[in-house]
């Protein structure tokens, strides 16, 4: 069965969440690098600090603070169950 990993970044101050699809689950260092890139691209100020990790039913949630902004990173594993023919 094929799986896809969806990584969603929700950062206070950004109008929409940022979603990234991958075949491999990102490491903690890769998640931090993605947050750093988002912070730099949007001229946010403040130190990035890890606050909490939650896990339930194959989903992981990482909570960070960027200065006064809250950042939630959701990592979801989706499995392909049925493939439709076109």
Secondary structure as the mmCIF struct_conf table of DSSP 4:
data_model
#
loop_
_struct_conf.conf_type_id
_struct_conf.id
_struct_conf.beg_label_comp_id
_struct_conf.beg_label_asym_id
_struct_conf.beg_label_seq_id
_struct_conf.end_label_comp_id
_struct_conf.end_label_asym_id
_struct_conf.end_label_seq_id
STRN STRN1 UNK A 3 UNK A 11
TURN_TY1_P TURN_TY1_P1 UNK A 12 UNK A 13
BEND BEND1 UNK A 15 UNK A 16
STRN STRN2 UNK A 18 UNK A 22
BEND BEND2 UNK A 23 UNK A 24
HELX_LH_PP_P HELX_LH_PP_P1 UNK A 25 UNK A 27
HELX_RH_AL_P HELX_RH_AL_P1 UNK A 28 UNK A 41
TURN_TY1_P TURN_TY1_P2 UNK A 42 UNK A 43
BEND BEND3 UNK A 46 UNK A 46
STRN STRN3 UNK A 48 UNK A 56
TURN_TY1_P TURN_TY1_P3 UNK A 57 UNK A 58
STRN STRN4 UNK A 59 UNK A 66
TURN_TY1_P TURN_TY1_P4 UNK A 67 UNK A 68
STRN STRN5 UNK A 69 UNK A 79
#
